[in-house]
Amino acid sequence: MSRPDAPAAESAVPELDLSTTGGQLTARLVDIPSVSGSEQVIADAVEVALRKLPHLTVERDGNAVIARTNLGRAERVVLAGHLDTVPIADNLPSHVEGDLLYGCGTSDMKSGVAVQLRIAATVPEPNRDITFVFYDCEEVEARRNGLGRLAKHHPDWLAADFAVLLEGTNAQVEGGCQGTLRAEIRTTGQRAHSARAWLGDNAIHKAAPILERLAAYEAERPVIDGLEYHEGLNAVRIEGGVANNVIPDECLVVVNFRYAPNRSPEQAEAHVREVFDGFDVVVTDFAAGALPGLSQPAAAAFVEATSTTPTAKFGWTDVARFSALGIPAVNFGPGDPNYAHKRDEHCSLSAIEETEKRLRAWLQS
Amino acid sequence: MSRPDAPAAESAVPELDLSTTGGQLTARLVDIPSVSGSEQVIADAVEVALRKLPHLTVERDGNAVIARTNLGRAERVVLAGHLDTVPIADNLPSHVEGDLLYGCGTSDMKSGVAVQLRIAATVPEPNRDITFVFYDCEEVEARRNGLGRLAKHHPDWLAADFAVLLEGTNAQVEGGCQGTLRAEIRTTGQRAHSARAWLGDNAIHKAAPILERLAAYEAERPVIDGLEYHEGLNAVRIEGGVANNVIPDECLVVVNFRYAPNRSPEQAEAHVREVFDGFDVVVTDFAAGALPGLSQPAAAAFVEATSTTPTAKFGWTDVARFSALGIPAVNFGPGDPNYAHKRDEHCSLSAIEETEKRLRAWLQS
């Protein structure tokens, strides 16, 4: 049947009703698919909804949307979240079972985005100026990351005293994040037939001290801003061997150093080189950590208002991008990280309410 | 043009003239392609040539041919060689350059086969009874080996006091051969995200003592029948790792033990298990070594008659099959082992003459 009066569905921007509950708004966002690289429709919906709020100024860069209050407050804080999801795994549309909302992106992290939008709509006169950042391509390779693009092209848009990234933490405050560095350590020798091994030089045997040093390594657990971090230096791969009757002439050990945010990437590299002194060490990639910055006034007030006991964040997250801009940042969001990227991904509706309530308390106290 | 009087080339058996020089006979054999599995034509040619010699009785099993003198001598010796070659590498037909005969199989080991045939034809009344063994499929997997098949189906055909395998040794006597054993040594742990390494248990780190023991291992060099062997215990492969951010839960080290022939395979295995005491050791394959047996009268006479200083054979060869039958055996042949399996494979014509001359001296002294 022809419906000439219907709007062209593909070009229509889905409407977001920011007066519904955080749980309902999360479901609405989840039902707008936005796998990394396909965030245009959801970014349009967020932009249109924010432009209806007269207390905000709104900017757009690709599929990132930035909205700001401009009240001249003494402090400015960022509430940030990404709009994209991992690929859908037969888990759309969303559905509710008791207190749980199921579906792709419920936990990671459209529940956090819903809380951002609810705060944007319902806290028109916060005690601190707020910058809301919604960005694209967090779930894919770092060079495509929307927050990284904003930091490069519009660092002024991100300027703030403190940032909260609403990635799922089960509504707990996780401060900063550890850095990560990967390095290849290679030993070399000389091939020979294994029947005449003494004519060769076994590169696998020469890797013994590398593994010994790893096995003996005592990881540090520094306390920073009251949070205990926990470093780790580990082999994540080893390979060597030419054939079952050949003395191998090369052995590769790939190590991953996870380091507390009181080390810079340069200091982390120097440490790894010191541990493996005498060996050929090539750093293949690294990412800086992020200091929790909990001694900043905005951060201290945040911790007090949210009534949680902060813990250290061990995994690397986008808070490190804020840290690189000189902005202390924490993770605080309603999602359950244990269910991120899973087929049965879900989020607690009450955690969404709780997160919104605590942020509201902080921004209105 | 039609040639109705020509013989059907494909069914004709090439004629071998055993009165030519060893070099000429080698070239003739080389020009009959006999890649492993395709030895029928050359085996037919050898069988037909041997059946013309009235002092020999001839047996056939598949593409193996066995010829024997039956003079009732006090001792019986075997002269053995394989008829097959590795795949042809654009190196046929054979050609001569100075003293060198080039082509696939010249060194490994049709020059040795030519010497066997020359002795068969020209020493009708040897001082020791001789069993000539020509066999198939030496260059492929062990289960197809023609000598292994004969040892299984007709051990009586191989019965002897001493055996000479005419594999290329540059006309030097190489005694016995070392055994070989491969084992997998595995460590296990517990996976975890590398950002929280303390929740896991790194299997690669646990392999440190395996590599330490290998690096510290002091190989024995036992002297047997005056020959110095040289053992070796080596890692030939190592692998471990799940992903660049995961603590690995398994690491595999494959070791190869090359052992002197005074150890049985069981003793070799016990030794490896002792070295890696406390680890999970699985023996995946092994082959027994072969004692040189140079104290046997036939062997002592052989060494004296050939005027060479015997050395130990480190690599595994088919002499071990004779050893398994209780027959001491040595390698002694005209080929140059350094050119076996190579495109520019070749053999010295004078080494062929020299080998034949020394064997004749031994069998006619």
Interface residues (C-beta under 8 A of the other chain):
Chain A: Q178 T180 R182 H193 S194 A195 R196 A197 W198 N202 I204 H205 K206 A207 A208 L211 E212 L214 A215 A219 H230 G232 N234 A235 V236 R237 I238 E239 G240 G241 V242 A243 N244 N245 V246 I247 P248 C251 V253 V254 N256 R258 F314 G315 W316
Chain B: Q178 T180 R182 H193 S194 A195 R196 A197 W198 N202 I204 H205 K206 A207 A208 L211 E212 L214 A215 A219 H230 G232 N234 A235 V236 R237 I238 E239 G240 G241 V242 A243 N244 N245 V246 I247 P248 C251 V253 V254 N256 R258 F314 G315 W316
